[in-house]
Amino acid sequence: MIMETQDWITIVNSIGLPTAFVIFLMWGLWRVLRAIAPYFLDSYTKHCELIEELKTSVRDCDKNGKALHHAADALEVLAPASKKEAVRIHTGAMKEDLK
């Protein structure tokens, strides 16, 4: 249904120029938002995927930190008596960095 110029003039005269202007602006905004909505949805989906990836990365970092802490404890136990103090200094610094 294509509206003629006279139809538009009749509508504007019946509802008033300010109201017609506001309706036109709202219609334009609605069209623009409908056009860009898929891009926002895609962006939101990628953002959620990134959050999940970062959560996995944090869990992996925590596991690696615990493994290194355990390795430092094992190194202190396995060090020969003559080098225990030197090993304890280095493993202590390593444990401090892991906190």
Phi and psi restraints in degrees (range 20) as a CNS / XPLOR table:
assign (resid 1 and name C) (resid 2 and name N)
       (resid 2 and name CA) (resid 2 and name C) 1.0 -99.4 20.0 2
assign (resid 2 and name N) (resid 2 and name CA)
       (resid 2 and name C) (resid 3 and name N) 1.0 128.4 20.0 2
assign (resid 2 and name C) (resid 3 and name N)
       (resid 3 and name CA) (resid 3 and name C) 1.0 -91.2 20.0 2
assign (resid 3 and name N) (resid 3 and name CA)
       (resid 3 and name C) (resid 4 and name N) 1.0 138.8 20.0 2
assign (resid 3 and name C) (resid 4 and name N)
       (resid 4 and name CA) (resid 4 and name C) 1.0 -84.0 20.0 2
assign (resid 4 and name N) (resid 4 and name CA)
       (resid 4 and name C) (resid 5 and name N) 1.0 165.8 20.0 2
assign (resid 4 and name C) (resid 5 and name N)
       (resid 5 and name CA) (resid 5 and name C) 1.0 -58.4 20.0 2
assign (resid 5 and name N) (resid 5 and name CA)
       (resid 5 and name C) (resid 6 and name N) 1.0 -39.4 20.0 2
assign (resid 5 and name C) (resid 6 and name N)
       (resid 6 and name CA) (resid 6 and name C) 1.0 -64.1 20.0 2
assign (resid 6 and name N) (resid 6 and name CA)
       (resid 6 and name C) (resid 7 and name N) 1.0 -35.6 20.0 2
assign (resid 6 and name C) (resid 7 and name N)
       (resid 7 and name CA) (resid 7 and name C) 1.0 -64.0 20.0 2
assign (resid 7 and name N) (resid 7 and name CA)
       (resid 7 and name C) (resid 8 and name N) 1.0 -42.4 20.0 2
assign (resid 7 and name C) (resid 8 and name N)
       (resid 8 and name CA) (resid 8 and name C) 1.0 -63.9 20.0 2
assign (resid 8 and name N) (resid 8 and name CA)
       (resid 8 and name C) (resid 9 and name N) 1.0 -42.5 20.0 2
assign (resid 8 and name C) (resid 9 and name N)
       (resid 9 and name CA) (resid 9 and name C) 1.0 -63.0 20.0 2
assign (resid 9 and name N) (resid 9 and name CA)
       (resid 9 and name C) (resid 10 and name N) 1.0 -40.1 20.0 2
assign (resid 9 and name C) (resid 10 and name N)
       (resid 10 and name CA) (resid 10 and name C) 1.0 -63.4 20.0 2
assign (resid 10 and name N) (resid 10 and name CA)
       (resid 10 and name C) (resid 11 and name N) 1.0 -42.7 20.0 2
assign (resid 10 and name C) (resid 11 and name N)
       (resid 11 and name CA) (resid 11 and name C) 1.0 -63.8 20.0 2
assign (resid 11 and name N) (resid 11 and name CA)
       (resid 11 and name C) (resid 12 and name N) 1.0 -47.0 20.0 2
assign (resid 11 and name C) (resid 12 and name N)
       (resid 12 and name CA) (resid 12 and name C) 1.0 -62.0 20.0 2
assign (resid 12 and name N) (resid 12 and name CA)
       (resid 12 and name C) (resid 13 and name N) 1.0 -41.1 20.0 2
assign (resid 12 and name C) (resid 13 and name N)
       (resid 13 and name CA) (resid 13 and name C) 1.0 -66.4 20.0 2
assign (resid 13 and name N) (resid 13 and name CA)
       (resid 13 and name C) (resid 14 and name N) 1.0 -34.2 20.0 2
assign (resid 13 and name C) (resid 14 and name N)
       (resid 14 and name CA) (resid 14 and name C) 1.0 -78.2 20.0 2
assign (resid 14 and name N) (resid 14 and name CA)
       (resid 14 and name C) (resid 15 and name N) 1.0 -33.9 20.0 2
assign (resid 14 and name C) (resid 15 and name N)
       (resid 15 and name CA) (resid 15 and name C) 1.0 -101.8 20.0 2
assign (resid 15 and name N) (resid 15 and name CA)
       (resid 15 and name C) (resid 16 and name N) 1.0 -15.4 20.0 2
assign (resid 15 and name C) (resid 16 and name N)
       (resid 16 and name CA) (resid 16 and name C) 1.0 99.6 20.0 2
assign (resid 16 and name N) (resid 16 and name CA)
       (resid 16 and name C) (resid 17 and name N) 1.0 148.8 20.0 2
assign (resid 16 and name C) (resid 17 and name N)
       (resid 17 and name CA) (resid 17 and name C) 1.0 -64.7 20.0 2
assign (resid 17 and name N) (resid 17 and name CA)
       (resid 17 and name C) (resid 18 and name N) 1.0 -46.6 20.0 2
assign (resid 17 and name C) (resid 18 and name N)
       (resid 18 and name CA) (resid 18 and name C) 1.0 -61.3 20.0 2
assign (resid 18 and name N) (resid 18 and name CA)
       (resid 18 and name C) (resid 19 and name N) 1.0 -41.0 20.0 2
assign (resid 18 and name C) (resid 19 and name N)
       (resid 19 and name CA) (resid 19 and name C) 1.0 -66.1 20.0 2
assign (resid 19 and name N) (resid 19 and name CA)
       (resid 19 and name C) (resid 20 and name N) 1.0 -41.8 20.0 2
assign (resid 19 and name C) (resid 20 and name N)
       (resid 20 and name CA) (resid 20 and name C) 1.0 -62.6 20.0 2
assign (resid 20 and name N) (resid 20 and name CA)
       (resid 20 and name C) (resid 21 and name N) 1.0 -40.1 20.0 2
assign (resid 20 and name C) (resid 21 and name N)
       (resid 21 and name CA) (resid 21 and name C) 1.0 -63.0 20.0 2
assign (resid 21 and name N) (resid 21 and name CA)
       (resid 21 and name C) (resid 22 and name N) 1.0 -44.7 20.0 2
assign (resid 21 and name C) (resid 22 and name N)
       (resid 22 and name CA) (resid 22 and name C) 1.0 -64.0 20.0 2
assign (resid 22 and name N) (resid 22 and name CA)
       (resid 22 and name C) (resid 23 and name N) 1.0 -43.0 20.0 2
assign (resid 22 and name C) (resid 23 and name N)
       (resid 23 and name CA) (resid 23 and name C) 1.0 -62.2 20.0 2
assign (resid 23 and name N) (resid 23 and name CA)
       (resid 23 and name C) (resid 24 and name N) 1.0 -41.1 20.0 2
assign (resid 23 and name C) (resid 24 and name N)
       (resid 24 and name CA) (resid 24 and name C) 1.0 -63.0 20.0 2
assign (resid 24 and name N) (resid 24 and name CA)
       (resid 24 and name C) (resid 25 and name N) 1.0 -43.2 20.0 2
assign (resid 24 and name C) (resid 25 and name N)
       (resid 25 and name CA) (resid 25 and name C) 1.0 -63.1 20.0 2
assign (resid 25 and name N) (resid 25 and name CA)
       (resid 25 and name C) (resid 26 and name N) 1.0 -42.8 20.0 2
assign (resid 25 and name C) (resid 26 and name N)
       (resid 26 and name CA) (resid 26 and name C) 1.0 -64.8 20.0 2
assign (resid 26 and name N) (resid 26 and name CA)
       (resid 26 and name C) (resid 27 and name N) 1.0 -39.4 20.0 2
assign (resid 26 and name C) (resid 27 and name N)
       (resid 27 and name CA) (resid 27 and name C) 1.0 -63.2 20.0 2
assign (resid 27 and name N) (resid 27 and name CA)
       (resid 27 and name C) (resid 28 and name N) 1.0 -43.7 20.0 2
assign (resid 27 and name C) (resid 28 and name N)
       (resid 28 and name CA) (resid 28 and name C) 1.0 -62.8 20.0 2
assign (resid 28 and name N) (resid 28 and name CA)
       (resid 28 and name C) (resid 29 and name N) 1.0 -43.3 20.0 2
assign (resid 28 and name C) (resid 29 and name N)
       (resid 29 and name CA) (resid 29 and name C) 1.0 -62.8 20.0 2
assign (resid 29 and name N) (resid 29 and name CA)
       (resid 29 and name C) (resid 30 and name N) 1.0 -41.8 20.0 2
assign (resid 29 and name C) (resid 30 and name N)
       (resid 30 and name CA) (resid 30 and name C) 1.0 -61.3 20.0 2
assign (resid 30 and name N) (resid 30 and name CA)
       (resid 30 and name C) (resid 31 and name N) 1.0 -42.0 20.0 2
assign (resid 30 and name C) (resid 31 and name N)
       (resid 31 and name CA) (resid 31 and name C) 1.0 -65.3 20.0 2
assign (resid 31 and name N) (resid 31 and name CA)
       (resid 31 and name C) (resid 32 and name N) 1.0 -42.7 20.0 2
assign (resid 31 and name C) (resid 32 and name N)
       (resid 32 and name CA) (resid 32 and name C) 1.0 -64.3 20.0 2
assign (resid 32 and name N) (resid 32 and name CA)
       (resid 32 and name C) (resid 33 and name N) 1.0 -45.4 20.0 2
assign (resid 32 and name C) (resid 33 and name N)
       (resid 33 and name CA) (resid 33 and name C) 1.0 -64.4 20.0 2
assign (resid 33 and name N) (resid 33 and name CA)
       (resid 33 and name C) (resid 34 and name N) 1.0 -37.7 20.0 2
assign (resid 33 and name C) (resid 34 and name N)
       (resid 34 and name CA) (resid 34 and name C) 1.0 -64.7 20.0 2
assign (resid 34 and name N) (resid 34 and name CA)
       (resid 34 and name C) (resid 35 and name N) 1.0 -32.7 20.0 2
assign (resid 34 and name C) (resid 35 and name N)
       (resid 35 and name CA) (resid 35 and name C) 1.0 -73.4 20.0 2
assign (resid 35 and name N) (resid 35 and name CA)
       (resid 35 and name C) (resid 36 and name N) 1.0 -36.1 20.0 2
assign (resid 35 and name C) (resid 36 and name N)
       (resid 36 and name CA) (resid 36 and name C) 1.0 -96.2 20.0 2
assign (resid 36 and name N) (resid 36 and name CA)
       (resid 36 and name C) (resid 37 and name N) 1.0 -7.7 20.0 2
assign (resid 36 and name C) (resid 37 and name N)
       (resid 37 and name CA) (resid 37 and name C) 1.0 -57.5 20.0 2
assign (resid 37 and name N) (resid 37 and name CA)
       (resid 37 and name C) (resid 38 and name N) 1.0 -41.8 20.0 2
assign (resid 37 and name C) (resid 38 and name N)
       (resid 38 and name CA) (resid 38 and name C) 1.0 -60.4 20.0 2
assign (resid 38 and name N) (resid 38 and name CA)
       (resid 38 and name C) (resid 39 and name N) 1.0 -33.9 20.0 2
assign (resid 38 and name C) (resid 39 and name N)
       (resid 39 and name CA) (resid 39 and name C) 1.0 -67.9 20.0 2
assign (resid 39 and name N) (resid 39 and name CA)
       (resid 39 and name C) (resid 40 and name N) 1.0 -39.9 20.0 2
assign (resid 39 and name C) (resid 40 and name N)
       (resid 40 and name CA) (resid 40 and name C) 1.0 -66.2 20.0 2
assign (resid 40 and name N) (resid 40 and name CA)
       (resid 40 and name C) (resid 41 and name N) 1.0 -38.8 20.0 2
assign (resid 40 and name C) (resid 41 and name N)
       (resid 41 and name CA) (resid 41 and name C) 1.0 -64.5 20.0 2
assign (resid 41 and name N) (resid 41 and name CA)
       (resid 41 and name C) (resid 42 and name N) 1.0 -42.5 20.0 2
assign (resid 41 and name C) (resid 42 and name N)
       (resid 42 and name CA) (resid 42 and name C) 1.0 -63.6 20.0 2
assign (resid 42 and name N) (resid 42 and name CA)
       (resid 42 and name C) (resid 43 and name N) 1.0 -42.2 20.0 2
assign (resid 42 and name C) (resid 43 and name N)
       (resid 43 and name CA) (resid 43 and name C) 1.0 -62.7 20.0 2
assign (resid 43 and name N) (resid 43 and name CA)
       (resid 43 and name C) (resid 44 and name N) 1.0 -42.5 20.0 2
assign (resid 43 and name C) (resid 44 and name N)
       (resid 44 and name CA) (resid 44 and name C) 1.0 -63.1 20.0 2
assign (resid 44 and name N) (resid 44 and name CA)
       (resid 44 and name C) (resid 45 and name N) 1.0 -42.1 20.0 2
assign (resid 44 and name C) (resid 45 and name N)
       (resid 45 and name CA) (resid 45 and name C) 1.0 -63.1 20.0 2
assign (resid 45 and name N) (resid 45 and name CA)
       (resid 45 and name C) (resid 46 and name N) 1.0 -44.6 20.0 2
assign (resid 45 and name C) (resid 46 and name N)
       (resid 46 and name CA) (resid 46 and name C) 1.0 -65.1 20.0 2
assign (resid 46 and name N) (resid 46 and name CA)
       (resid 46 and name C) (resid 47 and name N) 1.0 -36.7 20.0 2
assign (resid 46 and name C) (resid 47 and name N)
       (resid 47 and name CA) (resid 47 and name C) 1.0 -63.6 20.0 2
assign (resid 47 and name N) (resid 47 and name CA)
       (resid 47 and name C) (resid 48 and name N) 1.0 -43.0 20.0 2
assign (resid 47 and name C) (resid 48 and name N)
       (resid 48 and name CA) (resid 48 and name C) 1.0 -63.6 20.0 2
assign (resid 48 and name N) (resid 48 and name CA)
       (resid 48 and name C) (resid 49 and name N) 1.0 -39.8 20.0 2
assign (resid 48 and name C) (resid 49 and name N)
       (resid 49 and name CA) (resid 49 and name C) 1.0 -63.6 20.0 2
assign (resid 49 and name N) (resid 49 and name CA)
       (resid 49 and name C) (resid 50 and name N) 1.0 -40.2 20.0 2
assign (resid 49 and name C) (resid 50 and name N)
       (resid 50 and name CA) (resid 50 and name C) 1.0 -63.3 20.0 2
assign (resid 50 and name N) (resid 50 and name CA)
       (resid 50 and name C) (resid 51 and name N) 1.0 -41.3 20.0 2
assign (resid 50 and name C) (resid 51 and name N)
       (resid 51 and name CA) (resid 51 and name C) 1.0 -61.1 20.0 2
assign (resid 51 and name N) (resid 51 and name CA)
       (resid 51 and name C) (resid 52 and name N) 1.0 -44.0 20.0 2
assign (resid 51 and name C) (resid 52 and name N)
       (resid 52 and name CA) (resid 52 and name C) 1.0 -63.3 20.0 2
assign (resid 52 and name N) (resid 52 and name CA)
       (resid 52 and name C) (resid 53 and name N) 1.0 -40.6 20.0 2
assign (resid 52 and name C) (resid 53 and name N)
       (resid 53 and name CA) (resid 53 and name C) 1.0 -63.8 20.0 2
assign (resid 53 and name N) (resid 53 and name CA)
       (resid 53 and name C) (resid 54 and name N) 1.0 -40.8 20.0 2
assign (resid 53 and name C) (resid 54 and name N)
       (resid 54 and name CA) (resid 54 and name C) 1.0 -67.7 20.0 2
assign (resid 54 and name N) (resid 54 and name CA)
       (resid 54 and name C) (resid 55 and name N) 1.0 -36.8 20.0 2
assign (resid 54 and name C) (resid 55 and name N)
       (resid 55 and name CA) (resid 55 and name C) 1.0 -61.6 20.0 2
assign (resid 55 and name N) (resid 55 and name CA)
       (resid 55 and name C) (resid 56 and name N) 1.0 -43.5 20.0 2
assign (resid 55 and name C) (resid 56 and name N)
       (resid 56 and name CA) (resid 56 and name C) 1.0 -62.3 20.0 2
assign (resid 56 and name N) (resid 56 and name CA)
       (resid 56 and name C) (resid 57 and name N) 1.0 -42.0 20.0 2
assign (resid 56 and name C) (resid 57 and name N)
       (resid 57 and name CA) (resid 57 and name C) 1.0 -62.9 20.0 2
assign (resid 57 and name N) (resid 57 and name CA)
       (resid 57 and name C) (resid 58 and name N) 1.0 -41.3 20.0 2
assign (resid 57 and name C) (resid 58 and name N)
       (resid 58 and name CA) (resid 58 and name C) 1.0 -64.9 20.0 2
assign (resid 58 and name N) (resid 58 and name CA)
       (resid 58 and name C) (resid 59 and name N) 1.0 -41.7 20.0 2
assign (resid 58 and name C) (resid 59 and name N)
       (resid 59 and name CA) (resid 59 and name C) 1.0 -62.0 20.0 2
assign (resid 59 and name N) (resid 59 and name CA)
       (resid 59 and name C) (resid 60 and name N) 1.0 -41.9 20.0 2
assign (resid 59 and name C) (resid 60 and name N)
       (resid 60 and name CA) (resid 60 and name C) 1.0 -64.0 20.0 2
assign (resid 60 and name N) (resid 60 and name CA)
       (resid 60 and name C) (resid 61 and name N) 1.0 -40.4 20.0 2
assign (resid 60 and name C) (resid 61 and name N)
       (resid 61 and name CA) (resid 61 and name C) 1.0 -63.5 20.0 2
assign (resid 61 and name N) (resid 61 and name CA)
       (resid 61 and name C) (resid 62 and name N) 1.0 -40.1 20.0 2
assign (resid 61 and name C) (resid 62 and name N)
       (resid 62 and name CA) (resid 62 and name C) 1.0 -63.0 20.0 2
assign (resid 62 and name N) (resid 62 and name CA)
       (resid 62 and name C) (resid 63 and name N) 1.0 -42.9 20.0 2
assign (resid 62 and name C) (resid 63 and name N)
       (resid 63 and name CA) (resid 63 and name C) 1.0 -62.0 20.0 2
assign (resid 63 and name N) (resid 63 and name CA)
       (resid 63 and name C) (resid 64 and name N) 1.0 -44.0 20.0 2
assign (resid 63 and name C) (resid 64 and name N)
       (resid 64 and name CA) (resid 64 and name C) 1.0 -64.4 20.0 2
assign (resid 64 and name N) (resid 64 and name CA)
       (resid 64 and name C) (resid 65 and name N) 1.0 -39.1 20.0 2
assign (resid 64 and name C) (resid 65 and name N)
       (resid 65 and name CA) (resid 65 and name C) 1.0 -62.9 20.0 2
assign (resid 65 and name N) (resid 65 and name CA)
       (resid 65 and name C) (resid 66 and name N) 1.0 -42.8 20.0 2
assign (resid 65 and name C) (resid 66 and name N)
       (resid 66 and name CA) (resid 66 and name C) 1.0 -64.6 20.0 2
assign (resid 66 and name N) (resid 66 and name CA)
       (resid 66 and name C) (resid 67 and name N) 1.0 -39.5 20.0 2
assign (resid 66 and name C) (resid 67 and name N)
       (resid 67 and name CA) (resid 67 and name C) 1.0 -64.7 20.0 2
assign (resid 67 and name N) (resid 67 and name CA)
       (resid 67 and name C) (resid 68 and name N) 1.0 -41.7 20.0 2
assign (resid 67 and name C) (resid 68 and name N)
       (resid 68 and name CA) (resid 68 and name C) 1.0 -67.1 20.0 2
assign (resid 68 and name N) (resid 68 and name CA)
       (resid 68 and name C) (resid 69 and name N) 1.0 -36.8 20.0 2
assign (resid 68 and name C) (resid 69 and name N)
       (resid 69 and name CA) (resid 69 and name C) 1.0 -63.7 20.0 2
assign (resid 69 and name N) (resid 69 and name CA)
       (resid 69 and name C) (resid 70 and name N) 1.0 -42.6 20.0 2
assign (resid 69 and name C) (resid 70 and name N)
       (resid 70 and name CA) (resid 70 and name C) 1.0 -64.8 20.0 2
assign (resid 70 and name N) (resid 70 and name CA)
       (resid 70 and name C) (resid 71 and name N) 1.0 -39.3 20.0 2
assign (resid 70 and name C) (resid 71 and name N)
       (resid 71 and name CA) (resid 71 and name C) 1.0 -64.3 20.0 2
assign (resid 71 and name N) (resid 71 and name CA)
       (resid 71 and name C) (resid 72 and name N) 1.0 -37.5 20.0 2
assign (resid 71 and name C) (resid 72 and name N)
       (resid 72 and name CA) (resid 72 and name C) 1.0 -65.1 20.0 2
assign (resid 72 and name N) (resid 72 and name CA)
       (resid 72 and name C) (resid 73 and name N) 1.0 -41.4 20.0 2
assign (resid 72 and name C) (resid 73 and name N)
       (resid 73 and name CA) (resid 73 and name C) 1.0 -62.3 20.0 2
assign (resid 73 and name N) (resid 73 and name CA)
       (resid 73 and name C) (resid 74 and name N) 1.0 -42.9 20.0 2
assign (resid 73 and name C) (resid 74 and name N)
       (resid 74 and name CA) (resid 74 and name C) 1.0 -64.7 20.0 2
assign (resid 74 and name N) (resid 74 and name CA)
       (resid 74 and name C) (resid 75 and name N) 1.0 -38.2 20.0 2
assign (resid 74 and name C) (resid 75 and name N)
       (resid 75 and name CA) (resid 75 and name C) 1.0 -63.9 20.0 2
assign (resid 75 and name N) (resid 75 and name CA)
       (resid 75 and name C) (resid 76 and name N) 1.0 -39.6 20.0 2
assign (resid 75 and name C) (resid 76 and name N)
       (resid 76 and name CA) (resid 76 and name C) 1.0 -63.2 20.0 2
assign (resid 76 and name N) (resid 76 and name CA)
       (resid 76 and name C) (resid 77 and name N) 1.0 -38.9 20.0 2
assign (resid 76 and name C) (resid 77 and name N)
       (resid 77 and name CA) (resid 77 and name C) 1.0 -71.7 20.0 2
assign (resid 77 and name N) (resid 77 and name CA)
       (resid 77 and name C) (resid 78 and name N) 1.0 -38.8 20.0 2
assign (resid 77 and name C) (resid 78 and name N)
       (resid 78 and name CA) (resid 78 and name C) 1.0 -84.8 20.0 2
assign (resid 78 and name N) (resid 78 and name CA)
       (resid 78 and name C) (resid 79 and name N) 1.0 -10.9 20.0 2
assign (resid 78 and name C) (resid 79 and name N)
       (resid 79 and name CA) (resid 79 and name C) 1.0 -67.6 20.0 2
assign (resid 79 and name N) (resid 79 and name CA)
       (resid 79 and name C) (resid 80 and name N) 1.0 141.9 20.0 2
assign (resid 79 and name C) (resid 80 and name N)
       (resid 80 and name CA) (resid 80 and name C) 1.0 -64.7 20.0 2
assign (resid 80 and name N) (resid 80 and name CA)
       (resid 80 and name C) (resid 81 and name N) 1.0 155.6 20.0 2
assign (resid 80 and name C) (resid 81 and name N)
       (resid 81 and name CA) (resid 81 and name C) 1.0 -58.5 20.0 2
assign (resid 81 and name N) (resid 81 and name CA)
       (resid 81 and name C) (resid 82 and name N) 1.0 -34.9 20.0 2
assign (resid 81 and name C) (resid 82 and name N)
       (resid 82 and name CA) (resid 82 and name C) 1.0 -68.7 20.0 2
assign (resid 82 and name N) (resid 82 and name CA)
       (resid 82 and name C) (resid 83 and name N) 1.0 -22.2 20.0 2
assign (resid 82 and name C) (resid 83 and name N)
       (resid 83 and name CA) (resid 83 and name C) 1.0 -114.4 20.0 2
assign (resid 83 and name N) (resid 83 and name CA)
       (resid 83 and name C) (resid 84 and name N) 1.0 9.5 20.0 2
assign (resid 83 and name C) (resid 84 and name N)
       (resid 84 and name CA) (resid 84 and name C) 1.0 -57.6 20.0 2
assign (resid 84 and name N) (resid 84 and name CA)
       (resid 84 and name C) (resid 85 and name N) 1.0 -44.1 20.0 2
assign (resid 84 and name C) (resid 85 and name N)
       (resid 85 and name CA) (resid 85 and name C) 1.0 -66.0 20.0 2
assign (resid 85 and name N) (resid 85 and name CA)
       (resid 85 and name C) (resid 86 and name N) 1.0 -43.2 20.0 2
assign (resid 85 and name C) (resid 86 and name N)
       (resid 86 and name CA) (resid 86 and name C) 1.0 -64.8 20.0 2
assign (resid 86 and name N) (resid 86 and name CA)
       (resid 86 and name C) (resid 87 and name N) 1.0 -40.7 20.0 2
assign (resid 86 and name C) (resid 87 and name N)
       (resid 87 and name CA) (resid 87 and name C) 1.0 -66.1 20.0 2
assign (resid 87 and name N) (resid 87 and name CA)
       (resid 87 and name C) (resid 88 and name N) 1.0 -41.0 20.0 2
assign (resid 87 and name C) (resid 88 and name N)
       (resid 88 and name CA) (resid 88 and name C) 1.0 -62.6 20.0 2
assign (resid 88 and name N) (resid 88 and name CA)
       (resid 88 and name C) (resid 89 and name N) 1.0 -37.2 20.0 2
assign (resid 88 and name C) (resid 89 and name N)
       (resid 89 and name CA) (resid 89 and name C) 1.0 -63.2 20.0 2
assign (resid 89 and name N) (resid 89 and name CA)
       (resid 89 and name C) (resid 90 and name N) 1.0 -47.2 20.0 2
assign (resid 89 and name C) (resid 90 and name N)
       (resid 90 and name CA) (resid 90 and name C) 1.0 -70.4 20.0 2
assign (resid 90 and name N) (resid 90 and name CA)
       (resid 90 and name C) (resid 91 and name N) 1.0 -41.2 20.0 2
assign (resid 90 and name C) (resid 91 and name N)
       (resid 91 and name CA) (resid 91 and name C) 1.0 -69.9 20.0 2
assign (resid 91 and name N) (resid 91 and name CA)
       (resid 91 and name C) (resid 92 and name N) 1.0 -31.9 20.0 2
assign (resid 91 and name C) (resid 92 and name N)
       (resid 92 and name CA) (resid 92 and name C) 1.0 -64.3 20.0 2
assign (resid 92 and name N) (resid 92 and name CA)
       (resid 92 and name C) (resid 93 and name N) 1.0 -42.4 20.0 2
assign (resid 92 and name C) (resid 93 and name N)
       (resid 93 and name CA) (resid 93 and name C) 1.0 -64.8 20.0 2
assign (resid 93 and name N) (resid 93 and name CA)
       (resid 93 and name C) (resid 94 and name N) 1.0 -38.1 20.0 2
assign (resid 93 and name C) (resid 94 and name N)
       (resid 94 and name CA) (resid 94 and name C) 1.0 -64.5 20.0 2
assign (resid 94 and name N) (resid 94 and name CA)
       (resid 94 and name C) (resid 95 and name N) 1.0 -44.0 20.0 2
assign (resid 94 and name C) (resid 95 and name N)
       (resid 95 and name CA) (resid 95 and name C) 1.0 -65.2 20.0 2
assign (resid 95 and name N) (resid 95 and name CA)
       (resid 95 and name C) (resid 96 and name N) 1.0 -36.0 20.0 2
assign (resid 95 and name C) (resid 96 and name N)
       (resid 96 and name CA) (resid 96 and name C) 1.0 -65.8 20.0 2
assign (resid 96 and name N) (resid 96 and name CA)
       (resid 96 and name C) (resid 97 and name N) 1.0 -39.4 20.0 2
assign (resid 96 and name C) (resid 97 and name N)
       (resid 97 and name CA) (resid 97 and name C) 1.0 -66.8 20.0 2
assign (resid 97 and name N) (resid 97 and name CA)
       (resid 97 and name C) (resid 98 and name N) 1.0 -28.0 20.0 2
assign (resid 97 and name C) (resid 98 and name N)
       (resid 98 and name CA) (resid 98 and name C) 1.0 -78.6 20.0 2
assign (resid 98 and name N) (resid 98 and name CA)
       (resid 98 and name C) (resid 99 and name N) 1.0 -13.0 20.0 2
